[in-house]
Amino acid sequence: MTSEICIEGKFYNRSLRKCELCENNYEIKEGYEFSENCGWSDEQQQTKTPYRACRSGTFNDGSLVKCQKCRSCPPPQFTASECKTNSDAICCKQGEQFSDGKCIPQPSQTTRMTVITTAKSTVLITRSVASSSPTPSPQIFPDPSPSPENYIPSTHSLMPNPSPSSTEGSRSHFIGIYACFGIFSSFMLVCLFLFIRRRTKSFNKELKKCCDGTSHESLSKRGITRYEQAISYNIINEGHNEHATGLSHLLAPEVHGAPLKTVLNNLDVLEELVLVLDPDISGAKNTRHLAAQCSFSFAWINYAYSMKDHKSPLVAVLEGVVTKNPDWTVGHLAELLTAIGRNDAVEILAKLPAGV
């Protein structure tokens, strides 16, 4: 092992101070697997190459992190393609042949018979159909009872004479095809209905969960999506409007002195704050600047934004402030927002009910 901190398949990233998977930084190569800790030491030194070739009897087709053991073909199967470092062995069954990387059935021979009736004899022509070109082998059988009644002119003997039974068989064949198609169409419609119903049910559960306030993480995802779709919401202009002196006086006295945790408990106000403070917009200060005002480190702020798809950075900042400073109030947050010129966010805080 080249690392004493990370297990095999991971390496230590000193800048992030955590172990990362090798496949996150290196692509998977056919015929190779990752070496121990991708060849990196805990001091961020490359002591080995990131890859090592698959050993004899193993393979990696480019979809695996580690080389896997080659398969063996048990009887009555046979090995159609030997195992290589970049592909597994291929086994075919008896009666199959290997073509274009697949096992396909061998073509079976069929016999076609054509009967030609003339005035004096009946000619039976047998054709063997296989992969090679057919070779007709005519056999002539004398007519057992040639008579004027059995005489059929040769010009008519070569034309097909369909019987009622063959016509009914063809008609039944097409009716069966139409019936199968109808059953298959009905089955697909039922599956589509069940799929839409299931998706709708899942959406309703997520909506109820968000409205009940059980997950700030879902709130952040929903809020960010809505923000990206709201084109007319101009944060920059509101952050540099005429109320640059601060709007903390707009807060009701009960709201001004309420605990900071009140903002986390009010999902409507919290969602609006996430919409205006989390995005990175040129010319407007955001959650990054608010976190800096709260003495959070630069590394912590970058980590919070790297997890933005899973949790809102603003929610993470507010939870951290409540933990470190439980005596902080909504008024403290309003003063910090005023200091970074985000009076639009102070106006949102003013929407908190006075009876909190």
For each residue, the residues with C-beta under 8 A, 3 or more apart:
1: 4 8 36 37
2: 36 37 39 40 41 42 47 48
3: 6 10 11 12 36 37 40 41 42
4: 1 42
5: 12 19 42
6: 3 10 11 12 19 37 42
7: 10 19
8: 1 36 37
9: 21 22 34 65 66
10: 3 6 7 19 20 21 22 37 38
11: 3 6 19 20 22 25 37 38 39 40
12: 3 5 6 18 19 37 40 41 42 44
13: 16 17 18 19 20 44
14: 17 42 43 44
15:
16: 13 20 303
17: 13 14
18: 12 13
19: 5 6 7 10 11 12 13
20: 10 11 13 16 24 25
21: 9 10 24
22: 9 10 11 25 26 34 37 38 50 65
23: 26 27 28 34 65
24: 20 21
25: 11 20 22 38
26: 22 23 34 38 50 51
27: 23
28: 23 60 62 63 64 65
29: 32 51 60 62
30: 60 61 62 85 86
31: 53 54 59 60 84 85 86
32: 29 51 52 53 54 60 67
33: 51 52 54 60 64 65 66 67
34: 9 22 23 26 38 50 51 52 65 66
35: 38 39 48 49 50 51 52
36: 1 2 3 8 39 48
37: 1 2 3 6 8 10 11 12 22 40 41
38: 10 11 22 25 26 34 35 50
39: 2 11 35 36 46 47 48 49 50
40: 2 3 11 12 37 44 45 46 47
41: 2 3 12 37 44 45 47
42: 2 3 4 5 6 12 14
43: 14
44: 12 13 14 40 41
45: 40 41
46: 39 40
47: 2 39 40 41
48: 2 35 36 39
49: 35 39 52
50: 22 26 34 35 38 39
51: 26 29 32 33 34 35
52: 32 33 34 35 49
53: 31 32 85
54: 31 32 33 58 59 60 67 85
55: 58 67
56:
57: 69 70 83
58: 54 55 67 68 69 70 85
59: 31 54 67 68 70 83 84 85 86 87 88
60: 28 29 30 31 32 33 54 63 64 66 67 68 85 86
61: 30 64 86 87 88
62: 28 29 30 86
63: 28 60
64: 28 33 60 61 67 68
65: 9 22 23 28 33 34
66: 9 33 34 60
67: 32 33 54 55 58 59 60 64 85
68: 58 59 60 64 88
69: 57 58
70: 57 58 59 83 88 89
71: 83 88 89 91
72: 89
73: 77 78 79 89 91
74: 77 91
75:
76: 93 94
77: 73 74 91 92 93 94
78: 73 91 92 94
79: 73 82 89 90 91
80: 90 91 92 98 103
81: 87 89 90 98 101
82: 79 89
83: 57 59 70 71 87 88 89
84: 31 59 87
85: 30 31 53 54 58 59 60 67
86: 30 31 59 60 61 62
87: 59 61 81 83 84
88: 59 61 68 70 71 83
89: 70 71 72 73 79 81 82 83
90: 79 80 81 98 101 103
91: 71 73 74 77 78 79 80 103
92: 77 78 80 96 97 98 103
93: 76 77 96 103
94: 76 77 78
95: 105 106
96: 92 93 103 104 105 106
97: 92 103 104 105 106
98: 80 81 90 92 101 102 103 104
99: 102 104
100:
101: 81 90 98
102: 98 99
103: 80 90 91 92 93 96 97 98
104: 96 97 98 99
105: 95 96 97 108
106: 95 96 97
107: 130 131
108: 105
109: 128 129 130
110: 128 129
111: 126 127 128 129
112: 126 127 129 134
113: 124 125 126 127
114: 124 125 127
115: 122 123 124 125
116: 122 123 125 157 158
117: 122 123 152 157
118: 121 122 123 152 154 157
119: 146 151 152 153 154
120: 142 143 146
121: 118 140 141 142 143
122: 115 116 117 118 140 141 142 143
123: 115 116 117 118 138 139 140 141
124: 113 114 115 138 139 140 141
125: 113 114 115 116 136 137 138 139
126: 111 112 113 136 137 138 139
127: 111 112 113 114 134 135 136 137
128: 109 110 111 134 135
129: 109 110 111 112 134
130: 107 109 134
131: 107
132:
133:
134: 112 127 128 129 130
135: 127 128
136: 125 126 127
137: 125 126 127
138: 123 124 125 126
139: 123 124 125 126
140: 121 122 123 124
141: 121 122 123 124
142: 120 121 122
143: 120 121 122 146 150
144:
145: 150
146: 119 120 143 150 151
147: 150 151
148: 151
149:
150: 143 145 146 147
151: 119 146 147 148
152: 117 118 119 156 157
153: 119 156 157
154: 118 119 157 158
155: 158 159
156: 152 153 159
157: 116 117 118 152 153 154
158: 116 154 155
159: 155 156
160:
161:
162: 166 167
163: 166 167
164: 167 168
165: 168 169
166: 162 163 169 170
167: 162 163 164 170 171
168: 164 165 171 172
169: 165 166 172 173
170: 166 167 173 174
171: 167 168 174 175
172: 168 169 175 176
173: 169 170 176 177
174: 170 171 177 178
175: 171 172 178 179
176: 172 173 179 180
177: 173 174 180 181
178: 174 175 181 182
179: 175 176 182 183
180: 176 177 183 184
181: 177 178 184 185
182: 178 179 185 186
183: 179 180 186 187
184: 180 181 187 188
185: 181 182 188 189
186: 182 183 189 190
187: 183 184 190 191
188: 184 185 191 192
189: 185 186 192 193
190: 186 187 193 194
191: 187 188 194 195
192: 188 189 195 196
193: 189 190 196 197
194: 190 191 197 198
195: 191 192 198 199
196: 192 193 199 200
197: 193 194 200 201
198: 194 195 201 202
199: 195 196 202 203
200: 196 197 203 204
201: 197 198 204 205
202: 198 199 205 206
203: 199 200 206 207
204: 200 201 207 208
205: 201 202 208 209
206: 202 203 209 210 218
207: 203 204 210 211
208: 204 205 211 212
209: 205 206 212 214 215 218
210: 206 207 213 214 215 218 219 222 267
211: 207 208 267
212: 208 209
213: 210 265 267
214: 209 210
215: 209 210 218 219
216: 219 220 264 270 311 312 315 319
217: 220 221 310 311 312 315
218: 206 209 210 215 221 222
219: 210 215 216 222 223 267 270 271 274 312 315
220: 216 217 223 224 274 278 308 311 312 314 315
221: 217 218 224 225 309 310
222: 210 218 219 225 226 271
223: 219 220 226 227 271 274 275 278 312
224: 220 221 227 228 274 275 278 279 308 312
225: 221 222 228 229
226: 222 223 229 230 275
227: 223 224 230 233 274 275 276 278 279
228: 224 225
229: 225 226
230: 226 227 233 275
231:
232:
233: 227 230 275 276
234: 237 238
235: 238 239 276 279 281 284 344
236: 239 240 281 283 284
237: 234 240 241
238: 234 235 241 343 344
239: 235 236 283 284 285 341 342 343 344
240: 236 237 244 341
241: 237 238 244 343 344
242:
243: 246 247 343
244: 240 241 341 343
245:
246: 243 249 335 338 343 346
247: 243 250 334 338 343 346 347 350
248: 251 256 331 334 335 338 346
249: 246
250: 247 346 347 350
251: 248 255 256 330 331 334 346 349 350 352
252: 255 256 350 352 354
253: 256 257
254: 257 258 354 355 356
255: 251 252 258 262 330 349 350 352 353 354 356
256: 248 251 252 253 329 330 331 334
257: 253 254 329 330 331
258: 254 255 262 329 330 352 356
259: 262 322 326 328 329 330
260: 263 264 318 321 322 325 328 329 330 332 333
261: 264 265 322
262: 255 258 259 265 266 330 352 356
263: 260 266 269 270 273 318 330 333 349 352
264: 216 260 261 270 315 318 319 322
265: 213 261 262
266: 262 263 269 270 352 353 356
267: 210 211 213 219 270 271
268: 271 272 351
269: 263 266 272 273 348 349 351 352
270: 216 219 263 264 266 267 273 274 314 315
271: 219 222 223 267 268 274 275
272: 268 269 275 276 348 351
273: 263 269 270 276 277 314 345 348 349
274: 219 220 223 224 227 270 271 277 278 312 314 315
275: 223 224 226 227 230 233 271 272 278 279
276: 227 233 235 272 273 279 342 344 345 348
277: 273 274 286 287 290 314 342 345
278: 220 223 224 227 274 275 286 287 308 312 313 314
279: 224 227 235 275 276 286
280: 286 288
281: 235 236 284 286
282:
283: 236 239
284: 235 236 239 281 342
285: 239 288 289 290 340 341 342
286: 277 278 279 280 281 289 290 342
287: 277 278 290 291 304 305 313 314 317
288: 280 285 291 292 301 305 313
289: 285 286 292 293 340
290: 277 285 286 287 293 294 314 317 336 337 340 342
291: 287 288 294 296 300 301 304 313 317
292: 288 289 295 296 298 301
293: 289 290 336 339 340
294: 290 291 317 320 321 336
295: 292
296: 291 292 300 301 317 320
297: 300 301
298: 292 301 302
299: 302 303
300: 291 296 297 303 304
301: 288 291 292 296 297 298 304 305 313
302: 298 299 305 306
303: 16 299 300 306 307
304: 287 291 300 301 307 308 311 313 316 317
305: 287 288 301 302 308 313
306: 302 303
307: 303 304 310 311 313 316
308: 220 224 278 304 305 311 312 313
309: 221
310: 217 221 307
311: 216 217 220 304 307 308 315 316
312: 216 217 219 220 223 224 274 278 308 315 316
313: 278 287 288 291 301 304 305 307 308 316 317
314: 220 270 273 274 277 278 287 290 317 318
315: 216 217 219 220 264 270 274 311 312 318 319
316: 304 307 311 312 313 319 320
317: 287 290 291 294 296 304 313 314 320 321
318: 260 263 264 314 315 321 322 333
319: 216 264 315 316 322 323
320: 294 296 316 317 323 324
321: 260 294 317 318 324 325 328
322: 259 260 261 264 318 319 325 326 328
323: 319 320 326
324: 320 321
325: 260 321 322 328 332
326: 259 322 323
327:
328: 259 260 321 322 325 332 333
329: 256 257 258 259 260 332 333
330: 251 255 256 257 258 259 260 262 263 333 334 349 352
331: 248 251 256 257 334 335
332: 260 325 328 329 335 336
333: 260 263 318 328 329 330 336 337 349
334: 247 248 251 256 330 331 337 338 346 349
335: 246 248 331 332 338 339
336: 290 293 294 332 333 339 340
337: 290 333 334 340 342 343 345 346 349
338: 246 247 248 334 335 341 342 343 346
339: 293 335 336
340: 285 289 290 293 336 337
341: 239 240 244 285 338
342: 239 276 277 284 285 286 290 337 338 345 346
343: 238 239 241 243 244 246 247 337 338 346 347
344: 235 238 239 241 276 347 348
345: 273 276 277 337 342 348 349
346: 246 247 248 250 251 334 337 338 342 343 349 350
347: 247 250 343 344 350 351
348: 269 272 273 276 344 345 351
349: 251 255 263 269 273 330 333 334 337 345 346 352
350: 247 250 251 252 255 346 347
351: 268 269 272 347 348
352: 251 252 255 258 262 263 266 269 330 349 356
353: 255 266 356
354: 252 254 255
355: 254
356: 254 255 258 262 266 352 353
